[in-house]
């Protein structure tokens, strides 16, 4: 029962899928971060099914790409995109860390966030539409890997004092056990991403994770839920872009 409640907590928090609501408790929050990659599996599985449907019904590449662009947002409810937008506004301010964190908590959408969201979706649509071959297993692993690294950050990175949600998950979790399991799962997913395309996706995720670490330590003086959203969206876009680029390179080489 505790395992089911733990999974339900993760899906109710990090997805818009209709799941039974459970009361958060010390027991079901202890390992909730370990269930976060399962949300990625749901996103990756839905995208895989969409590509199979597109192939069956002979949809155009643009229709396939549009679906792959929109499905993750529909399944997650845009919770990570919200963090991505807020972080873009904060970074564009060039303000001290304290001011940046204040911008993160501002519910209004700034001009820079709107611009970056527009660019994000244009690039995402171009990547998913132009992808020569959709490798369902690799993309599914990528959606899980981004969430493994995002959850791992909550057990390793310093948490901002004014980030209530991130602090709630970080402090309620069994950090040592969760960190160990997530490291093992991250390694397993990285090893599962074989070939030039898979390796490029792992490298892309690692580069974004290092950038994430710098933002947390140097730009914001601590991790928050919005920064986690920025990382997840950035990592997934860069991994998809790396896969697309290497598939074209493989054709040339």
Backbone torsions as a table, in degrees:
resi	resn	phi	psi	omega
1	UNK	NA	-40.4	-179.7
2	UNK	-64.1	-37.2	179.4
3	UNK	-64.3	-44.7	179.7
4	UNK	-63.2	-43.4	178.7
5	UNK	-63.0	-38.3	178.4
6	UNK	-61.9	-43.3	179.1
7	UNK	-66.6	-40.7	179.5
8	UNK	-64.1	-37.5	176.9
9	UNK	-60.3	-45.7	-179.2
10	UNK	-62.8	-44.7	-177.9
11	UNK	-71.8	-35.4	179.5
12	UNK	-70.8	-29.5	-179.3
13	UNK	-85.5	-42.1	-170.2
14	UNK	-109.3	12.4	175.7
15	UNK	-146.1	166.0	176.8
16	UNK	-103.9	11.3	-179.8
17	UNK	-69.0	141.7	-179.7
18	UNK	-74.0	103.9	178.6
19	UNK	-125.7	155.1	176.6
20	UNK	-59.3	137.6	-179.6
21	UNK	-86.4	135.2	177.4
22	UNK	-123.8	152.5	177.8
23	UNK	-76.0	130.6	178.9
24	UNK	-67.1	136.6	178.7
25	UNK	-144.4	167.3	178.2
26	UNK	-58.3	-32.9	-176.6
27	UNK	-71.3	-46.6	-176.0
28	UNK	-87.9	-7.8	174.4
29	UNK	-91.7	-14.8	-174.0
30	UNK	-58.5	-40.3	-178.9
31	UNK	-122.4	22.5	-177.6
32	UNK	-60.6	-33.9	-179.7
33	UNK	-63.8	-27.1	179.0
34	UNK	-70.9	-21.6	179.6
35	UNK	-87.3	-11.0	-178.7
36	UNK	-57.5	-43.9	178.4
37	UNK	-60.5	-22.7	177.5
38	UNK	-65.1	-30.8	174.9
39	UNK	-64.6	-39.8	176.4
40	UNK	-62.9	-37.4	177.7
41	UNK	-64.0	-38.3	178.1
42	UNK	-65.5	-42.3	178.1
43	UNK	-64.0	-48.8	-179.9
44	UNK	-63.0	-38.8	178.9
45	UNK	-65.4	-41.6	178.9
46	UNK	-64.2	-40.6	178.3
47	UNK	-65.3	-39.3	178.3
48	UNK	-62.7	-45.9	178.6
49	UNK	-62.1	-37.1	178.7
50	UNK	-63.3	-43.1	-180.0
51	UNK	-66.1	-36.1	176.7
52	UNK	-65.5	-39.6	177.3
53	UNK	-65.4	-40.7	178.3
54	UNK	-61.5	-40.1	179.4
55	UNK	-67.8	-40.9	-178.7
56	UNK	-65.4	-42.3	-177.0
57	UNK	-92.8	2.8	177.9
58	UNK	59.0	42.7	174.6
59	UNK	-68.4	157.4	178.7
60	UNK	-73.2	164.8	177.8
61	UNK	-62.1	-34.1	179.4
62	UNK	-66.4	-40.2	177.5
63	UNK	-65.6	-40.4	176.9
64	UNK	-61.9	-46.5	-178.9
65	UNK	-64.2	-39.0	179.7
66	UNK	-64.1	-41.1	178.2
67	UNK	-63.5	-42.9	180.0
68	UNK	-68.0	-26.3	178.4
69	UNK	-74.7	-38.1	-171.6
70	UNK	-91.2	-35.9	-174.3
71	UNK	-53.7	-48.4	179.4
72	UNK	-58.6	-34.3	179.5
73	UNK	-70.5	-41.0	179.9
74	UNK	-65.4	-40.1	-176.9
75	UNK	-73.2	-38.4	-179.3
76	UNK	-87.6	-12.5	-177.2
77	UNK	75.5	9.9	178.6
78	UNK	77.7	13.2	-176.7
79	UNK	-61.5	-37.3	-178.9
80	UNK	-78.6	-33.7	176.6
81	UNK	-64.1	-34.3	176.9
82	UNK	-60.6	-44.8	177.4
83	UNK	-65.5	-37.8	178.1
84	UNK	-60.8	-46.5	-178.7
85	UNK	-64.0	-46.0	179.7
86	UNK	-61.6	-39.6	179.9
87	UNK	-66.5	-38.7	178.1
88	UNK	-62.5	-41.6	176.5
89	UNK	-61.8	-44.4	-178.0
90	UNK	-65.0	-43.0	179.8
91	UNK	-65.3	-37.0	-178.7
92	UNK	-68.3	-20.5	-178.0
93	UNK	-70.9	-24.4	-177.2
94	UNK	56.5	26.4	-177.1
95	UNK	-90.4	169.2	174.3
96	UNK	-61.1	165.3	-175.0
97	UNK	-56.4	-42.3	-178.0
98	UNK	-61.9	-41.3	178.6
99	UNK	-68.8	-39.0	177.9
100	UNK	-60.0	-43.4	180.0
101	UNK	-65.2	-32.7	177.4
102	UNK	-66.4	-37.6	178.3
103	UNK	-65.8	-36.2	178.8
104	UNK	-59.4	-34.8	-177.6
105	UNK	-86.0	-5.4	179.5
106	UNK	-76.1	123.3	-177.1
107	UNK	-73.9	-11.3	-177.7
108	UNK	-80.6	147.4	178.4
109	UNK	-90.9	121.2	179.8
110	UNK	-85.0	169.4	-177.8
111	UNK	-62.4	-41.9	-177.7
112	UNK	-67.0	-35.9	177.4
113	UNK	-64.3	-43.1	179.8
114	UNK	-62.2	-41.9	179.3
115	UNK	-64.0	-47.1	-177.8
116	UNK	-66.4	-35.6	176.5
117	UNK	-64.8	-41.3	177.5
118	UNK	-61.2	-45.9	178.3
119	UNK	-62.7	-41.4	-178.8
120	UNK	-57.9	-47.8	-176.4
121	UNK	-71.8	-33.4	176.5
122	UNK	-64.0	-47.1	179.4
123	UNK	-64.7	-43.0	179.7
124	UNK	-60.7	-45.2	179.0
125	UNK	-62.5	-41.8	179.8
126	UNK	-63.4	-43.1	-178.8
127	UNK	-65.2	-50.1	-177.0
128	UNK	-69.1	-31.5	178.1
129	UNK	-74.3	-39.4	-176.6
130	UNK	-84.6	-5.7	-179.2
131	UNK	-61.2	115.2	-177.3
132	UNK	-59.3	-43.4	-178.3
133	UNK	-137.0	124.3	179.3
134	UNK	-83.0	114.3	179.5
135	UNK	-97.7	92.2	-172.5
136	UNK	-55.4	-44.4	-179.2
137	UNK	-64.0	-41.4	-179.5
138	UNK	-66.6	-42.6	-179.4
139	UNK	-67.6	-39.1	177.1
140	UNK	-60.0	-44.8	177.5
141	UNK	-61.5	-36.7	-178.9
142	UNK	-65.3	-41.9	178.0
143	UNK	-63.9	-34.4	177.1
144	UNK	-74.0	-40.7	-178.0
145	UNK	-62.8	-41.7	179.8
146	UNK	-61.1	-36.5	-179.7
147	UNK	-78.1	-31.1	173.6
148	UNK	-61.6	-46.4	-178.6
149	UNK	-68.7	-37.6	177.4
150	UNK	-63.4	-43.9	178.3
151	UNK	-68.5	-38.4	179.5
152	UNK	-60.3	-37.9	179.9
153	UNK	-59.6	-34.0	180.0
154	UNK	-68.1	-19.0	178.6
155	UNK	-98.9	-6.4	-175.1
156	UNK	-121.0	-45.1	-174.2
157	UNK	-76.1	153.2	172.4
158	UNK	-67.9	139.9	-177.8
159	UNK	-97.7	135.0	177.7
160	UNK	-63.5	139.9	-176.6
161	UNK	-62.1	-31.1	-176.9
162	UNK	-96.8	14.7	178.5
163	UNK	-100.9	90.9	-173.9
164	UNK	-67.6	-42.4	-176.3
165	UNK	-68.5	-49.2	179.3
166	UNK	-60.9	-40.7	179.7
167	UNK	-66.0	-36.9	179.3
168	UNK	-60.6	-46.5	-179.7
169	UNK	-69.8	-40.8	-177.5
170	UNK	-66.0	-45.6	-175.7
171	UNK	-76.1	-28.1	-178.9
172	UNK	-80.2	-19.2	-175.5
173	UNK	-82.1	154.7	171.8
174	UNK	-81.0	87.3	-166.8
175	UNK	-55.6	-46.6	-175.7
176	UNK	-62.5	-47.9	-179.8
177	UNK	-66.8	-45.7	-179.2
178	UNK	-61.3	-43.7	179.6
179	UNK	-61.8	-43.9	-179.3
180	UNK	-62.6	-46.4	-179.5
181	UNK	-65.2	-43.0	-179.3
182	UNK	-65.3	-37.6	176.4
183	UNK	-62.9	-42.3	178.1
184	UNK	-64.8	-42.0	179.8
185	UNK	-68.2	-38.2	176.8
186	UNK	-61.6	-43.4	178.0
187	UNK	-63.7	-42.9	-179.3
188	UNK	-63.9	-43.2	179.1
189	UNK	-66.4	-38.1	179.0
190	UNK	-65.0	-39.9	178.5
191	UNK	-70.1	-28.3	179.6
192	UNK	-72.3	-23.0	179.1
193	UNK	-85.2	83.4	-174.5
194	UNK	-93.3	168.5	179.0
195	UNK	79.3	171.9	-177.2
196	UNK	-60.2	-41.6	179.5
197	UNK	-64.0	-45.5	179.9
198	UNK	-65.1	-43.1	-179.7
199	UNK	-63.8	-39.2	179.8
200	UNK	-65.0	-34.0	178.2
201	UNK	-67.0	-40.4	177.9
202	UNK	-63.8	-44.1	178.9
203	UNK	-62.5	-42.5	179.2
204	UNK	-61.2	-43.4	179.0
205	UNK	-63.2	-40.5	-179.7
206	UNK	-65.5	-40.3	179.6
207	UNK	-64.1	-45.0	179.4
208	UNK	-65.7	-36.2	179.2
209	UNK	-64.3	-39.1	176.8
210	UNK	-65.5	-39.3	175.9
211	UNK	-64.4	-40.2	176.8
212	UNK	-57.9	-47.3	179.1
213	UNK	-58.4	-42.2	-179.6
214	UNK	-66.6	-41.5	178.9
215	UNK	-60.5	-45.6	-178.2
216	UNK	-62.0	-44.7	-174.6
217	UNK	-81.6	-41.0	-170.8
218	UNK	-99.8	-34.4	-172.4
219	UNK	-97.4	-31.2	-172.5
220	UNK	-123.9	-6.0	179.9
221	UNK	55.7	41.0	176.5
222	UNK	141.7	153.8	-177.9
223	UNK	-83.4	145.2	175.2
224	UNK	-138.1	169.7	178.2
225	UNK	-62.8	-36.6	178.8
226	UNK	-64.0	-41.5	178.4
227	UNK	-65.1	-36.5	176.3
228	UNK	-62.5	-39.0	177.2
229	UNK	-64.8	-41.7	177.1
230	UNK	-59.1	-45.0	-179.1
231	UNK	-62.5	-47.9	-175.4
232	UNK	-61.2	-46.5	-180.0
233	UNK	-65.8	-40.5	-179.9
234	UNK	-66.3	-44.7	-178.7
235	UNK	-61.9	-43.4	-178.0
236	UNK	-66.7	-38.5	178.9
237	UNK	-68.4	-43.2	-179.8
238	UNK	-68.1	-35.5	177.0
239	UNK	-66.6	-42.1	177.7
240	UNK	-64.0	-41.9	178.0
241	UNK	-63.5	-39.8	178.6
242	UNK	-64.3	-41.0	178.4
243	UNK	-63.8	-44.2	-179.9
244	UNK	-61.9	-46.5	-178.2
245	UNK	-62.8	-45.3	-177.6
246	UNK	-68.4	-29.7	177.8
247	UNK	-66.8	-37.2	175.2
248	UNK	-69.0	-39.5	178.6
249	UNK	-64.2	-38.3	178.5
250	UNK	-61.3	-34.7	178.7
251	UNK	-68.1	-36.6	-178.9
252	UNK	-74.9	-41.6	-177.6
253	UNK	-78.4	NA	NA
